[in-house]
Amino acid sequence: MSQLSPGPEQRPAPQRTTALAVAPLEAARLLSVCISTIYNLMRAGQLDAFHSGKSRRITMRSIEAYIDRRLAVAKRKKGRG
């Protein structure tokens, strides 16, 4: 009997991070945006970031708040139309 690789329905779901802060590349992955969008959001004050040594970290709280703000805007637009 041959071993087949699991299909998409058998693959484990990606684990949600429990980190308090993530690197910009991880934030981009979480939000499904490009890295330049992450840096633009940090520059605009939409994402809270800090340096830890030479590394930059973005707080998960600010990522979640950004998502909440985007959802609120989408709901307002949906209510108009």
C-alpha positions in Angstrom: 0.0 0.0 0.0 1.4 3.4 -0.9 1.5 6.4 1.4 -0.3 9.4 -0.1 0.1 12.9 1.1 -2.9 14.2 2.9 -5.4 16.3 0.9 -6.3 19.9 1.9 -9.2 18.6 4.1 -6.7 16.5 6.1 -4.0 19.2 6.7 -4.0 20.7 10.1 -5.2 24.3 10.3 -2.5 26.9 10.7 -2.1 27.7 14.4 -3.0 31.1 15.6 -0.1 32.9 17.2 -0.2 33.5 20.9 2.7 36.0 20.8 2.2 39.4 22.1 4.2 40.9 19.3 5.3 39.7 15.9 7.9 40.7 13.2 6.6 42.9 10.3 6.8 40.0 7.9 4.6 37.9 10.2 2.2 40.8 10.5 2.0 41.0 6.7 1.3 37.3 6.5 -1.4 37.6 9.2 -3.1 40.5 7.4 -2.5 39.1 3.9 -0.9 42.3 2.8 2.6 43.1 1.4 5.4 44.2 3.7 5.3 47.8 2.4 1.7 48.1 3.5 2.8 47.1 7.0 5.5 49.8 7.1 3.0 52.3 5.8 0.5 51.4 8.5 3.2 51.7 11.1 4.2 55.1 9.7 0.6 56.2 9.8 0.2 55.1 13.4 -2.3 52.4 12.5 0.0 49.7 13.9 2.0 50.0 17.2 5.6 48.9 16.8 8.8 48.9 18.9 12.4 47.9 18.6 13.7 44.9 20.5 17.4 45.1 19.9 17.8 45.3 16.1 14.4 43.7 15.5 11.1 45.5 15.1 8.0 44.1 16.6 4.3 44.9 16.0 1.9 44.3 18.9 -0.9 41.8 18.3 -3.2 44.1 20.1 -2.7 46.8 17.4 -3.1 44.2 14.6 -6.4 43.1 16.2 -7.5 46.8 16.6 -6.7 47.5 13.0 -8.9 44.6 11.9 -11.7 45.8 14.2 -11.5 49.3 12.6 -11.5 47.9 9.1 -14.6 45.7 9.9 -16.4 48.7 11.4 -15.7 50.7 8.2 -17.0 47.8 6.1 -20.2 47.5 8.2 -20.9 51.3 7.8 -20.4 51.0 4.0 -22.7 48.0 3.9 -25.4 49.8 5.8 -25.4 52.7 3.3 -26.0 50.5 0.3 
